Amino acid sequence: MKLGISMPSSSRINKALDVKEDMGIGEWNLNYAKKELEKKGFEIIKFIENFPKLRFYDIEALIYYLKAVP
């Protein structure tokens, strides 16, 4: 199972635009997801957290991203 969470880059954009940080996801992060899956009986063999940098070369790309990613 692959789990994707990319908050830090998005949160920097939100801070720059003075947008509320939480966005309704609360405690959602890799450790939280791991604990919840283990509670349901899954055995987690390997988990990695990655926060790639986001780069936008024009404003249209940024606007597209903001519309596509909640």
C-alpha positions in Angstrom: 0.0 0.0 0.0 1.3 3.4 -0.9 0.2 6.4 1.1 0.7 9.9 -0.2 0.7 13.0 2.0 2.3 16.3 0.9 1.4 18.9 3.4 4.5 20.9 4.0 4.9 22.3 0.5 1.2 23.0 0.3 1.1 24.6 3.7 3.9 27.0 2.6 1.6 28.1 -0.3 -1.3 28.5 2.1 0.8 30.6 4.5 1.9 32.8 1.6 -1.7 33.3 0.5 -3.0 33.7 4.1 -5.2 30.7 3.9 -6.4 28.5 6.9 -3.8 25.7 7.6 -6.0 22.9 8.8 -8.2 22.3 5.7 -10.1 19.6 7.7 -7.4 17.0 7.8 -6.4 17.6 11.5 -3.9 15.0 12.7 -3.4 13.3 9.3 0.3 12.4 8.8 2.3 9.3 8.2 2.6 8.3 11.9 -1.1 8.7 12.4 -1.9 6.7 9.3 0.5 4.0 10.4 -1.1 3.7 13.8 -4.6 3.5 12.4 -3.6 0.8 9.9 -1.9 -1.2 12.7 -5.1 -0.9 14.8 -6.9 -2.6 11.9 -4.5 -5.5 11.7 -2.1 -4.4 9.0 1.5 -5.1 9.5 3.6 -2.1 8.4 7.0 -3.3 7.0 8.4 -0.1 5.7 7.2 3.5 5.8 8.8 6.6 4.3 7.9 10.2 4.5 8.9 12.5 1.6 8.2 16.2 1.1 9.3 17.1 -2.4 9.7 20.8 -3.3 7.0 22.2 -5.5 8.1 24.6 -8.3 5.8 26.6 -10.4 7.2 28.5 -13.4 4.2 30.6 -14.1 1.1 31.8 -12.3 -1.2 29.6 -14.5 0.5 26.4 -13.2 0.1 27.6 -9.6 -3.6 28.3 -10.2 -4.1 24.9 -11.8 -2.5 23.2 -8.8 -4.6 25.2 -6.3 -7.8 24.2 -8.1 -6.7 20.5 -8.5 -5.5 19.9 -5.0 -7.9 20.4 -2.1 
